[in-house]
Amino acid sequence: MTSLRYVYWQDEGMWLGYLEEYPDYITQGASLEELQENLKDIYQDLVSGKIPAVRHTAELTVA
């Protein structure tokens, strides 16, 4: 089982959010539960290659 962190907020009755690792891909839902399902769907699309040229985030340590 994979755990993913996501950012979410409510705007005019809709829930919006994105996965922390993929901030360019925002989705929405009428409820928080629907948003979570949509985030799972977009994650599957991102990791399966259905969405080309996926941008990633990473952390870099510098001295």
C-alpha positions as CSV (number, residue, x, y, z in Angstrom):
1,M,0.0,0.0,0.0
2,T,1.3,3.4,-0.9
3,S,0.6,6.6,1.1
4,L,0.6,9.9,-0.7
5,R,0.5,13.4,0.7
6,Y,-1.9,15.8,-0.9
7,V,-2.9,19.5,-0.5
8,Y,-6.6,20.4,-0.6
9,W,-8.9,23.3,0.0
10,Q,-12.6,24.2,-0.5
11,D,-13.6,26.9,-3.0
12,E,-17.2,27.8,-3.7
13,G,-18.6,24.4,-2.6
14,M,-16.0,22.3,-4.5
15,W,-13.0,20.5,-3.0
16,L,-9.8,21.1,-5.0
17,G,-6.4,19.4,-4.5
18,Y,-3.2,18.0,-5.8
19,L,-0.7,15.4,-4.9
20,E,2.4,17.0,-3.3
21,E,4.7,15.1,-5.6
22,Y,2.7,16.3,-8.7
23,P,1.6,19.9,-8.0
24,D,0.9,20.6,-11.7
25,Y,-2.1,18.2,-11.7
26,I,-5.0,19.7,-9.8
27,T,-8.3,17.8,-9.5
28,Q,-11.6,18.5,-7.8
29,G,-14.6,16.8,-6.2
30,A,-18.1,17.7,-4.9
31,S,-17.1,16.1,-1.6
32,L,-13.8,15.4,0.1
33,E,-14.3,11.7,-0.5
34,E,-14.8,12.3,-4.2
35,L,-11.7,14.5,-4.3
36,Q,-9.7,11.7,-2.7
37,E,-11.0,9.2,-5.3
38,N,-10.1,11.6,-8.1
39,L,-6.6,12.0,-6.6
40,K,-6.2,8.2,-6.7
41,D,-7.3,8.1,-10.3
42,I,-4.9,10.9,-11.4
43,Y,-2.1,9.2,-9.5
44,Q,-2.7,6.0,-11.5
45,D,-2.7,8.0,-14.8
46,L,0.5,9.7,-13.8
47,V,2.5,6.6,-12.9
48,S,1.1,4.5,-15.7
49,G,2.4,6.8,-18.4
50,K,-1.1,7.9,-19.7
51,I,0.0,11.5,-19.0
52,P,3.1,12.3,-21.0
53,A,6.0,14.6,-19.7
54,V,5.1,14.4,-16.1
55,R,6.9,16.9,-13.9
56,H,8.2,15.7,-10.5
57,T,9.4,17.4,-7.4
58,A,12.5,16.4,-5.5
59,E,14.6,17.7,-2.6
60,L,18.2,18.7,-3.1
61,T,20.7,19.1,-0.3
62,V,23.5,21.6,-0.9
63,A,26.5,22.4,1.3
